[in-house]
């Protein structure tokens, strides 16, 4: 399940491409270890 702001669109070849619409969500995903 992706956070709001991320769009998963079908890509040719059976894969998927994640488009980052909201750059604010990047901080939520980059959690320092």
N, CA, C, O and CB atoms as a CASP TS submission, in Angstrom:
PFRMAT TS
TARGET T0000
AUTHOR 0000-0000-0000
METHOD Language model
MODEL 1
PARENT N/A
ATOM      1  N   UNK     1       0.855  -1.192   0.000  1.00  0.00           N
ATOM      2  CA  UNK     1       0.000   0.000   0.000  1.00  0.00           C
ATOM      3  C   UNK     1       0.888   1.236   0.000  1.00  0.00           C
ATOM      4  O   UNK     1       1.739   1.409   0.872  1.00  0.00           O
ATOM      5  CB  UNK     1      -0.966   0.008   1.233  1.00  0.00           C
ATOM      6  N   UNK     2       0.674   2.091  -0.992  1.00  0.00           N
ATOM      7  CA  UNK     2       1.520   3.271  -1.110  1.00  0.00           C
ATOM      8  C   UNK     2       0.834   4.484  -0.510  1.00  0.00           C
ATOM      9  O   UNK     2      -0.391   4.596  -0.558  1.00  0.00           O
ATOM     10  CB  UNK     2       1.876   3.534  -2.570  1.00  0.00           C
ATOM     11  N   UNK     3       1.626   5.404   0.061  1.00  0.00           N
ATOM     12  CA  UNK     3       1.077   6.638   0.625  1.00  0.00           C
ATOM     13  C   UNK     3       0.499   7.521  -0.461  1.00  0.00           C
ATOM     14  O   UNK     3       0.853   7.388  -1.633  1.00  0.00           O
ATOM     15  CB  UNK     3       2.148   7.397   1.399  1.00  0.00           C
ATOM     16  N   UNK     4      -0.380   8.413  -0.078  1.00  0.00           N
ATOM     17  CA  UNK     4      -0.977   9.319  -1.056  1.00  0.00           C
ATOM     18  C   UNK     4       0.106  10.165  -1.689  1.00  0.00           C
ATOM     19  O   UNK     4       1.029  10.608  -1.006  1.00  0.00           O
ATOM     20  CB  UNK     4      -2.050  10.213  -0.403  1.00  0.00           C
ATOM     21  N   UNK     5       0.003  10.392  -2.984  1.00  0.00           N
ATOM     22  CA  UNK     5       1.040  11.158  -3.671  1.00  0.00           C
ATOM     23  C   UNK     5       1.831  10.251  -4.590  1.00  0.00           C
ATOM     24  O   UNK     5       2.545  10.721  -5.476  1.00  0.00           O
ATOM     25  CB  UNK     5       1.974  11.846  -2.663  1.00  0.00           C
ATOM     26  N   UNK     6       1.704   8.940  -4.377  1.00  0.00           N
ATOM     27  CA  UNK     6       2.400   7.986  -5.233  1.00  0.00           C
ATOM     28  C   UNK     6       1.400   7.352  -6.193  1.00  0.00           C
ATOM     29  O   UNK     6       0.328   6.907  -5.784  1.00  0.00           O
ATOM     30  CB  UNK     6       3.118   6.900  -4.388  1.00  0.00           C
ATOM     31  N   UNK     7       1.758   7.315  -7.459  1.00  0.00           N
ATOM     32  CA  UNK     7       0.868   6.691  -8.438  1.00  0.00           C
ATOM     33  C   UNK     7       1.582   5.514  -9.089  1.00  0.00           C
ATOM     34  O   UNK     7       2.689   5.664  -9.606  1.00  0.00           O
ATOM     35  CB  UNK     7       0.410   7.718  -9.511  1.00  0.00           C
ATOM     36  N   UNK     8       0.958   4.360  -9.065  1.00  0.00           N
ATOM     37  CA  UNK     8       1.543   3.185  -9.703  1.00  0.00           C
ATOM     38  C   UNK     8       0.848   2.958 -11.031  1.00  0.00           C
ATOM     39  O   UNK     8      -0.334   2.615 -11.072  1.00  0.00           O
ATOM     40  CB  UNK     8       1.427   1.929  -8.794  1.00  0.00           C
ATOM     41  N   UNK     9       1.579   3.149 -12.111  1.00  0.00           N
ATOM     42  CA  UNK     9       0.980   2.990 -13.436  1.00  0.00           C
ATOM     43  C   UNK     9       1.607   1.795 -14.137  1.00  0.00           C
ATOM     44  O   UNK     9       2.807   1.553 -14.013  1.00  0.00           O
ATOM     45  CB  UNK     9       1.159   4.275 -14.286  1.00  0.00           C
ATOM     46  N   UNK    10       0.787   1.047 -14.875  1.00  0.00           N
ATOM     47  CA  UNK    10       1.283  -0.119 -15.607  1.00  0.00           C
ATOM     48  C   UNK    10       2.319   0.280 -16.645  1.00  0.00           C
ATOM     49  O   UNK    10       2.171   1.302 -17.314  1.00  0.00           O
ATOM     50  CB  UNK    10       0.128  -0.855 -16.281  1.00  0.00           C
ATOM     51  N   UNK    11       3.365  -0.521 -16.781  1.00  0.00           N
ATOM     52  CA  UNK    11       4.421  -0.225 -17.744  1.00  0.00           C
ATOM     53  C   UNK    11       4.486  -1.353 -18.764  1.00  0.00           C
ATOM     54  O   UNK    11       4.145  -2.496 -18.462  1.00  0.00           O
ATOM     55  CB  UNK    11       5.794  -0.038 -17.034  1.00  0.00           C
ATOM     56  N   UNK    12       4.923  -1.024 -19.962  1.00  0.00           N
ATOM     57  CA  UNK    12       5.011  -2.044 -21.004  1.00  0.00           C
ATOM     58  C   UNK    12       6.002  -3.126 -20.587  1.00  0.00           C
ATOM     59  O   UNK    12       7.108  -2.824 -20.140  1.00  0.00           O
ATOM     60  CB  UNK    12       5.429  -1.416 -22.356  1.00  0.00           C
ATOM     61  N   UNK    13       5.607  -4.371 -20.733  1.00  0.00           N
ATOM     62  CA  UNK    13       6.479  -5.472 -20.355  1.00  0.00           C
ATOM     63  C   UNK    13       5.938  -6.187 -19.124  1.00  0.00           C
ATOM     64  O   UNK    13       6.508  -7.184 -18.680  1.00  0.00           O
ATOM     65  CB  UNK    13       7.900  -4.967 -20.094  1.00  0.00           C
ATOM     66  N   UNK    14       4.837  -5.677 -18.571  1.00  0.00           N
ATOM     67  CA  UNK    14       4.241  -6.346 -17.411  1.00  0.00           C
ATOM     68  C   UNK    14       4.742  -5.782 -16.100  1.00  0.00           C
ATOM     69  O   UNK    14       4.394  -6.284 -15.032  1.00  0.00           O
ATOM     70  CB  UNK    14       4.523  -7.825 -17.461  1.00  0.00           C
ATOM     71  N   UNK    15       5.566  -4.733 -16.173  1.00  0.00           N
ATOM     72  CA  UNK    15       6.076  -4.126 -14.947  1.00  0.00           C
ATOM     73  C   UNK    15       5.217  -2.952 -14.525  1.00  0.00           C
ATOM     74  O   UNK    15       4.145  -2.719 -15.083  1.00  0.00           O
ATOM     75  CB  UNK    15       7.520  -3.677 -15.133  1.00  0.00           C
ATOM     76  N   UNK    16       5.687  -2.226 -13.551  1.00  0.00           N
ATOM     77  CA  UNK    16       4.945  -1.056 -13.092  1.00  0.00           C
ATOM     78  C   UNK    16       5.912   0.081 -12.799  1.00  0.00           C
ATOM     79  O   UNK    16       7.051  -0.143 -12.392  1.00  0.00           O
ATOM     80  CB  UNK    16       4.106  -1.391 -11.839  1.00  0.00           C
ATOM     81  N   UNK    17       5.443   1.291 -13.011  1.00  0.00           N
ATOM     82  CA  UNK    17       6.295   2.451 -12.766  1.00  0.00           C
ATOM     83  C   UNK    17       5.674   3.296 -11.667  1.00  0.00           C
ATOM     84  O   UNK    17       4.484   3.608 -11.706  1.00  0.00           O
ATOM     85  CB  UNK    17       6.492   3.286 -14.059  1.00  0.00           C
ATOM     86  N   UNK    18       6.488   3.663 -10.687  1.00  0.00           N
ATOM     87  CA  UNK    18       5.983   4.484  -9.586  1.00  0.00           C
ATOM     88  C   UNK    18       6.325   5.939  -9.853  1.00  0.00           C
ATOM     89  O   UNK    18       7.496   6.309  -9.937  1.00  0.00           O
ATOM     90  CB  UNK    18       6.573   4.024  -8.226  1.00  0.00           C
ATOM     91  N   UNK    19       5.292   6.761  -9.986  1.00  0.00           N
ATOM     92  CA  UNK    19       5.506   8.184 -10.217  1.00  0.00           C
ATOM     93  C   UNK    19       5.373   8.916  -8.885  1.00  0.00           C
ATOM     94  O   UNK    19       4.344   8.816  -8.216  1.00  0.00           O
ATOM     95  CB  UNK    19       4.496   8.746 -11.270  1.00  0.00           C
ATOM     96  N   UNK    20       6.404   9.643  -8.506  1.00  0.00           N
ATOM     97  CA  UNK    20       6.357  10.394  -7.257  1.00  0.00           C
ATOM     98  C   UNK    20       5.743  11.762  -7.527  1.00  0.00           C
ATOM     99  O   UNK    20       6.338  12.605  -8.199  1.00  0.00           O
ATOM    100  CB  UNK    20       7.776  10.536  -6.634  1.00  0.00           C
ATOM    101  N   UNK    21       4.546  11.967  -6.994  1.00  0.00           N
ATOM    102  CA  UNK    21       3.844  13.224  -7.222  1.00  0.00           C
ATOM    103  C   UNK    21       4.106  14.188  -6.074  1.00  0.00           C
ATOM    104  O   UNK    21       4.287  15.387  -6.283  1.00  0.00           O
ATOM    105  CB  UNK    21       2.335  12.981  -7.387  1.00  0.00           C
ATOM    106  N   UNK    22       4.124  13.653  -4.869  1.00  0.00           N
ATOM    107  CA  UNK    22       4.340  14.497  -3.697  1.00  0.00           C
ATOM    108  C   UNK    22       5.727  14.224  -3.136  1.00  0.00           C
ATOM    109  O   UNK    22       5.976  13.151  -2.587  1.00  0.00           O
ATOM    110  CB  UNK    22       3.250  14.247  -2.617  1.00  0.00           C
ATOM    111  N   UNK    23       6.631  15.186  -3.269  1.00  0.00           N
ATOM    112  CA  UNK    23       8.008  14.989  -2.827  1.00  0.00           C
ATOM    113  C   UNK    23       8.096  14.927  -1.305  1.00  0.00           C
ATOM    114  O   UNK    23       9.097  14.467  -0.756  1.00  0.00           O
ATOM    115  CB  UNK    23       8.903  16.110  -3.361  1.00  0.00           C
ATOM    116  N   UNK    24       7.058  15.386  -0.628  1.00  0.00           N
ATOM    117  CA  UNK    24       7.067  15.362   0.834  1.00  0.00           C
ATOM    118  C   UNK    24       7.089  13.925   1.334  1.00  0.00           C
ATOM    119  O   UNK    24       7.642  13.634   2.395  1.00  0.00           O
ATOM    120  CB  UNK    24       5.843  16.109   1.401  1.00  0.00           C
ATOM    121  N   UNK    25       6.477  13.023   0.554  1.00  0.00           N
ATOM    122  CA  UNK    25       6.423  11.621   0.951  1.00  0.00           C
ATOM    123  C   UNK    25       7.797  10.968   0.909  1.00  0.00           C
ATOM    124  O   UNK    25       8.008   9.917   1.514  1.00  0.00           O
ATOM    125  CB  UNK    25       5.465  10.861   0.056  1.00  0.00           C
ATOM    126  N   UNK    26       8.733  11.590   0.196  1.00  0.00           N
ATOM    127  CA  UNK    26      10.079  11.033   0.118  1.00  0.00           C
ATOM    128  C   UNK    26      10.708  10.980   1.501  1.00  0.00           C
ATOM    129  O   UNK    26      11.418  10.031   1.832  1.00  0.00           O
ATOM    130  CB  UNK    26      10.956  11.858  -0.837  1.00  0.00           C
ATOM    131  N   UNK    27      10.443  12.004   2.309  1.00  0.00           N
ATOM    132  CA  UNK    27      11.022  12.053   3.648  1.00  0.00           C
ATOM    133  C   UNK    27      10.452  10.942   4.519  1.00  0.00           C
ATOM    134  O   UNK    27      11.128  10.426   5.408  1.00  0.00           O
ATOM    135  CB  UNK    27      10.768  13.420   4.296  1.00  0.00           C
ATOM    136  N   UNK    28       9.211  10.585   4.256  1.00  0.00           N
ATOM    137  CA  UNK    28       8.567   9.547   5.054  1.00  0.00           C
ATOM    138  C   UNK    28       9.155   8.178   4.717  1.00  0.00           C
ATOM    139  O   UNK    28       9.184   7.277   5.555  1.00  0.00           O
ATOM    140  CB  UNK    28       7.042   9.551   4.821  1.00  0.00           C
ATOM    141  N   UNK    29       9.624   8.038   3.475  1.00  0.00           N
ATOM    142  CA  UNK    29      10.162   6.744   3.046  1.00  0.00           C
ATOM    143  C   UNK    29      11.637   6.606   3.384  1.00  0.00           C
ATOM    144  O   UNK    29      12.126   5.496   3.594  1.00  0.00           O
ATOM    145  CB  UNK    29       9.960   6.560   1.552  1.00  0.00           C
ATOM    146  N   UNK    30      12.356   7.739   3.437  1.00  0.00           N
ATOM    147  CA  UNK    30      13.786   7.671   3.750  1.00  0.00           C
ATOM    148  C   UNK    30      13.962   7.794   5.258  1.00  0.00           C
ATOM    149  O   UNK    30      14.228   8.875   5.783  1.00  0.00           O
ATOM    150  CB  UNK    30      14.586   8.790   3.003  1.00  0.00           C
ATOM    151  N   UNK    31      13.807   6.655   5.949  1.00  0.00           N
ATOM    152  CA  UNK    31      13.933   6.661   7.405  1.00  0.00           C
ATOM    153  C   UNK    31      15.362   6.299   7.790  1.00  0.00           C
ATOM    154  O   UNK    31      15.861   5.239   7.415  1.00  0.00           O
ATOM    155  CB  UNK    31      12.923   5.677   8.055  1.00  0.00           C
ATOM    156  N   UNK    32      16.019   7.183   8.540  1.00  0.00           N
ATOM    157  CA  UNK    32      17.404   6.910   8.970  1.00  0.00           C
ATOM    158  C   UNK    32      17.454   5.693   9.876  1.00  0.00           C
ATOM    159  O   UNK    32      16.603   5.530  10.750  1.00  0.00           O
ATOM    160  CB  UNK    32      18.004   8.132   9.697  1.00  0.00           C
ATOM    161  N   UNK    33      18.449   4.840   9.672  1.00  0.00           N
ATOM    162  CA  UNK    33      18.549   3.624  10.484  1.00  0.00           C
ATOM    163  C   UNK    33      19.324   3.889  11.767  1.00  0.00           C
ATOM    164  O   UNK    33      19.508   2.979  12.576  1.00  0.00           O
ATOM    165  CB  UNK    33      19.221   2.498   9.688  1.00  0.00           C
TER
END
